[in-house]
Amino acid sequence: MKTLVVYYSRSGTTKKIADEICDKMNCDIEEIIDNKNRKGLFGWLIAAFDARSKKLTVIENIKNDPSKYDLVIMGTPIWAGLMAPALRTYINQNKNQFKKVAFFCTHGGSGELKTFKDIEDSTGIKPISKLGISAKDLQTGYEDKLKEFILEINKI
Ligand SMILES: Cc1cc2nc3c(=O)[nH]c(=O)nc-3n(C[C@H](O)[C@H](O)[C@H](O)COP(=O)(O)O)c2cc1C
């Protein structure tokens, strides 16, 4: 199954999980770059506001055509209980290009269910697997969760 991992990460956590998924699976990887400044306190506040308002943003051109893949695994940090605007923009720009999808997110401790529903509603496709990694998981370990996520994908 030709697979692409595509993710947005502001501070590196979602990137770390994306890299690990890619290490364990034979797939291509693409980082979504948000051109809006998300740094500092002001950047944080605007980020939360943009996410909560389901705003789109300006992202850099992507390199991999998602329609060429059997499966696209999408990753985002949770912002204000929803996906980050960069992933929302990516999905919006590539609507109807996805065959199968799987989702993962990283977060401080809340918002997984709502975020997965948000991504599912945006893509219009039920994911074959979902993975949520909290700040606590990062400390205590998430190897089993990651294995389960990949196992679900490999059942297809
Ligand atoms: C603007 C903003 C809003 C956030 N909102 C939430 C939230 O609603 N729930 C939560 O558990 N974590 C929230 N977080 C924490 C991030 O989801 C978490 O730190 C994530 O792992 C960061 O991923 P990254 O390093 O890939 O950017 C928020 C972080 C930011 C910057």
The ligand as a MOL file (V3000), in Angstrom:
LIG
                    3D

  0  0  0     0  0            999 V3000
M  V30 BEGIN CTAB
M  V30 COUNTS 31 33 0 0 0
M  V30 BEGIN ATOM
M  V30 1 C -2.4810 27.4620 20.2270 0
M  V30 2 C -2.4350 26.1450 20.9660 0
M  V30 3 C -3.6120 25.5790 21.4430 0
M  V30 4 C -3.5860 24.3430 22.1050 0
M  V30 5 N -4.7690 23.7640 22.5010 0
M  V30 6 C -4.7510 22.5510 23.0980 0
M  V30 7 C -5.9770 21.8970 23.4750 0
M  V30 8 O -7.0800 22.3780 23.2250 0
M  V30 9 N -5.8840 20.6900 24.1000 0
M  V30 10 C -4.6830 20.1020 24.3980 0
M  V30 11 O -4.6810 19.0360 24.9960 0
M  V30 12 N -3.5090 20.6800 24.0260 0
M  V30 13 C -3.5180 21.8800 23.3870 0
M  V30 14 N -2.3280 22.4640 22.9890 0
M  V30 15 C -1.0630 21.7300 23.2150 0
M  V30 16 C -0.5850 21.0310 21.9280 0
M  V30 17 O -1.6190 20.3020 21.3010 0
M  V30 18 C 0.5660 20.0530 22.2230 0
M  V30 19 O 1.5810 20.7010 22.9190 0
M  V30 20 C 1.0950 19.4200 20.9480 0
M  V30 21 O 1.7480 18.2090 21.2470 0
M  V30 22 C 2.0510 20.3240 20.2080 0
M  V30 23 O 2.4430 19.7160 19.0100 0
M  V30 24 P 3.6240 20.2810 18.0870 0
M  V30 25 O 4.8660 20.2850 18.9340 0
M  V30 26 O 3.7070 19.3240 16.9650 0
M  V30 27 O 3.2560 21.6650 17.6460 0
M  V30 28 C -2.3430 23.6880 22.3230 0
M  V30 29 C -1.1570 24.2820 21.8590 0
M  V30 30 C -1.1970 25.4780 21.1670 0
M  V30 31 C 0.0780 26.0710 20.6120 0
M  V30 END ATOM
M  V30 BEGIN BOND
M  V30 1 1 1 2
M  V30 2 1 2 3
M  V30 3 2 2 30
M  V30 4 2 3 4
M  V30 5 1 4 5
M  V30 6 1 4 28
M  V30 7 2 5 6
M  V30 8 1 6 7
M  V30 9 1 6 13
M  V30 10 2 7 8
M  V30 11 1 7 9
M  V30 12 1 9 10
M  V30 13 2 10 11
M  V30 14 1 10 12
M  V30 15 2 12 13
M  V30 16 1 13 14
M  V30 17 1 14 15
M  V30 18 1 14 28
M  V30 19 1 15 16
M  V30 20 1 16 17
M  V30 21 1 16 18
M  V30 22 1 18 19
M  V30 23 1 18 20
M  V30 24 1 20 21
M  V30 25 1 20 22
M  V30 26 1 22 23
M  V30 27 1 23 24
M  V30 28 2 24 25
M  V30 29 1 24 26
M  V30 30 1 24 27
M  V30 31 2 28 29
M  V30 32 1 29 30
M  V30 33 1 30 31
M  V30 END BOND
M  V30 END CTAB
M  END
